[in-house]
Amino acid sequence: MPSVAPPRPQIVSARPERTAALMAETGLDEEILTRLVHRFYGRVQADALLGPIFAARITDWGPHLEQMVAFWSSVALMTGRYHGAPVPKHVGLPVAWDAFDRWLALFRETAQEVCPPEGARHVIACAERIARSLHMAIESARPHAVPILRAPAAARK
């Protein structure tokens, strides 16, 4: 009896035509994005720099991974599956650019392993924009000392 492949999960999209076009252009689908997210965050958890940052904030990885798959589905395929607000969740993190740089290195490596070449280019470009945006939001939210400007001593007399 011949083996029958299991059906691929159907992507539910708020923009089905745009999602279909992106899938055709990039070779990405829900299955690939799921593998990407799971493998990537497995590396994040094991990473010396990023692991402790995430471990301090995430105790139940199941829901987080589901949310990240929905996020990447929305970002990469414009499905509209993600309904969160990532910036407020990241603004208070005690991280500098080196953490984002490491996050991007792991993401690039994982995307190139898991995704077709055009899909890897697509998600990597998205990840780079996201990293810059979140880093700017974090830096903007940090309290910065504002120097008090005083007139020179000669002018105060």
Secondary structure by P-SEA (a helix, b strand, c coil): cccccccccccccccaaaaaaaaaaccccaaaaaaaaaaaaaaaaacccaaaaaaaccccaaaaaaaaaaaaaaaaccccccccccccccccccccaaaaaaaaaaaaaaaaacccaaaaaaaaaaaaaaaaaaaaaaaaacbbbbccccccccccc
